[in-house]
Amino acid sequence: MSQVTRYHPILVVLHWLLAFFIIMALAMGYFVMSQTPNSAPEKLEMLRGHMAGGMLILALMVIRFIVRRMTSPPPQATTGNAALDRLAPLTHYGFYILVILMAGTGLATSLAAGLPAIVFGNSGDPLPETFLTFPTRIAHGYIAAAIAALLALHVAAALYHQFVLKDSLFRRMFFGKRKD
């Protein structure tokens, strides 16, 4: 019987889309939005994009989780180190948990600040002077840092597999024949 050697093509597409969207959302949040005062006229459009992007990321992660549970994965890649091998599934599930928490704290902040009416309903009300008065916004920032750290760990592990262990790990998360 042949063994699955690659992830399902839907998972491949979702993986790379989510990688792009998450990196963009983190970069925009940290380098652009946090540096733009809420009194700036362009902040409303930034929030509209950031909030819509966050909901898209959450929806794609939920779809990815469902597809992941319904499809056969390749065997777990091993490093030869038991501790590192145990860390891999924790890292992968950690992404799901952190993205859900990120969306949850973003949504909670937006509701507490009245953003749905301001950003999407064109109420004309001003934005709060700062979002940092909301504990959920502070949590949102810490979760963003945790996602960035997990992302760095994930990329380092993938590069280690590909270029140090030379186990062709990248081909598992790319298109091609799924079974050998």
C-alpha positions in Angstrom: 0.0 0.0 0.0 1.3 3.4 -0.9 1.9 6.0 1.8 0.8 9.7 1.7 3.9 11.9 1.3 2.3 15.3 0.8 -0.4 17.3 2.3 -3.7 17.7 0.5 -3.6 20.4 -2.2 -6.3 22.5 -0.3 -4.0 22.4 2.8 -1.1 23.5 0.6 -3.0 26.5 -0.7 -4.3 27.4 2.7 -0.9 27.1 4.3 0.8 29.5 1.9 -2.2 31.9 1.9 -2.3 32.0 5.6 1.5 32.5 5.8 1.2 35.5 3.6 -1.9 37.0 5.3 -0.5 36.5 8.8 2.8 38.0 8.0 1.1 41.0 6.3 -1.3 41.5 9.3 1.5 41.3 11.8 3.7 43.7 9.8 0.8 46.2 9.2 -0.3 46.1 12.8 3.2 46.6 14.2 4.9 48.8 11.7 2.0 50.9 10.3 -1.1 50.8 12.5 0.5 51.1 15.9 2.6 54.0 14.6 -0.5 55.9 13.2 -2.5 58.0 15.7 -6.2 57.3 15.9 -6.8 61.0 15.0 -5.2 60.4 11.5 -7.8 60.4 8.8 -6.2 57.3 7.2 -6.6 55.2 10.4 -10.2 54.4 9.6 -9.3 52.8 6.3 -6.4 50.9 8.0 -8.7 49.5 10.6 -11.2 48.5 8.0 -8.6 46.5 6.2 -7.0 45.1 9.3 -10.4 44.0 10.8 -11.5 42.4 7.5 -8.1 40.7 7.1 -8.3 39.3 10.7 -11.7 37.8 10.0 -10.4 36.3 6.7 -7.5 34.8 8.5 -9.8 33.3 11.2 -12.1 31.8 8.5 -9.2 30.3 6.6 -7.7 28.8 9.8 -11.1 27.2 10.6 -11.3 25.8 7.1 -7.7 24.6 7.3 -8.4 22.9 10.6 -11.5 21.1 9.2 -9.7 20.0 6.0 -6.7 18.9 8.1 -8.9 16.7 10.2 -10.6 15.2 7.1 -7.5 14.4 5.1 -4.6 12.0 5.6 -1.4 13.7 6.4 2.1 12.4 5.6 3.9 10.8 8.6 5.4 13.3 11.1 8.8 14.5 10.0 11.4 13.6 12.6 14.6 15.3 13.6 16.2 12.4 15.4 15.7 14.4 18.7 12.7 13.3 20.8 12.2 16.7 22.4 12.2 18.5 19.1 9.9 15.9 17.6 7.4 16.5 20.5 7.7 20.3 20.0 6.5 20.1 16.3 2.8 19.2 17.0 2.7 21.7 19.9 3.9 24.4 17.5 1.3 23.6 14.8 -1.6 23.4 17.2 -0.2 26.6 18.9 -0.8 28.5 15.7 -4.5 27.5 15.7 -4.9 28.5 19.3 -3.1 31.8 19.0 -4.9 32.8 15.8 -8.2 32.1 17.4 -7.1 34.2 20.5 -5.9 36.9 18.2 -9.2 37.2 16.4 -11.1 37.0 19.7 -9.1 39.8 21.3 -9.4 41.9 18.1 -13.2 41.3 18.0 -13.5 42.1 21.8 -11.5 45.3 21.4 -13.5 46.4 18.4 -16.8 45.8 20.2 -15.6 47.6 23.4 -14.4 50.6 21.3 -17.6 50.7 19.2 -15.6 50.0 16.0 -18.2 48.2 14.0 -20.4 51.3 13.7 -17.5 53.6 13.3 -15.4 51.5 10.8 -18.1 49.7 8.8 -21.3 51.7 9.6 -20.0 55.2 8.8 -21.4 56.5 12.1 -19.2 59.5 12.0 -18.2 59.0 15.6 -14.5 59.6 16.3 -12.1 56.7 17.2 -11.1 56.5 20.8 -8.0 58.5 21.5 -6.1 55.2 22.1 -6.9 51.5 22.0 -4.4 50.8 24.8 -7.0 51.6 27.5 -8.7 48.3 26.5 -7.1 45.2 28.2 -8.1 43.1 25.2 -6.0 45.4 22.9 -3.0 44.9 25.2 -3.6 41.1 25.0 -3.9 41.4 21.2 -0.3 42.9 21.1 1.1 40.1 23.3 -0.6 37.4 21.2 0.9 39.1 18.0 4.3 38.8 19.6 3.7 35.1 20.4 2.5 34.4 16.8 5.6 36.2 15.5 7.9 34.1 17.7 6.1 30.9 16.8 6.3 31.8 13.1 10.1 32.4 13.5 10.4 29.0 15.2 8.3 27.4 12.4 10.5 28.9 9.6 13.7 28.0 11.5 12.5 24.4 11.9 11.5 24.1 8.2 14.9 25.5 7.1 16.7 23.1 9.5 14.8 20.1 8.0 15.4 21.3 4.4 19.0 22.4 4.5 20.6 20.6 7.5 18.8 17.3 7.7 18.2 17.4 3.9 15.0 15.5 4.2 13.1 17.5 1.5 10.5 18.7 4.0 9.4 21.5 1.7 8.0 19.1 -0.8 5.4 17.9 1.8 3.8 21.3 1.7 3.8 21.8 -2.0 1.9 20.4 -5.0 2.5 17.0 -6.6 1.6 13.4 -6.3 0.4 12.7 -2.8 1.3 9.0 -2.6 4.5 7.2 -3.4 
